Amino acid sequence: MSFRDDFFAKASEPMPVEEVETAAGLVVIHCLTAGEKDRYDLAVQKDPGSYRARLVQATARDHDGHLRFREDDVQRLSTMPLPVIEPLVDAAIKVNRMSAKDLEDLRKNSTGQSDDFSSDSASPSDELHESSKERSPAQSCLS
């Protein structure tokens, strides 16, 4: 088997998921494909204030892989209380092996600067995904 065949065979194996229990039921957070991540990045660049809501919209699925939220739910997701949305965001960051630096870079690229809400203390997402900083982009989602 050629490298190309091996690569695509390995990449087509099931990707990691994380289940999050919510008041409304179970949500399965999926790993984004390259194309989905590209669309997510572009959408956040156009509307940087929606990165959490867009990440949940793009990764939250049912057990059959169907999206739980539509594109037109992003605004409503943005208004959700942080304790409701953050467990889904944290799971999406973990499954997609995104680091806090990845999210900060995305915000910087979309606005040209960092926001004034940054601090030197690590957030739960930073601590949860510290190991993702050691992985190359090619290793994301592939174990």
Secondary structure, 3 states (H helix, E strand, C coil): CCHHHHHHHHHCCCCCEEEEEECCEEEEEECCCHHHHHHHHHHHHHCHHHHHHHHHHHHEECCCCCECCCHHHHHHHHCCCHHHHHHHHHHHHHHCCCCHHHHHHHHHHHHCCCCCCCCCCCCHHHHHCHHHHHCCHHHCCCC
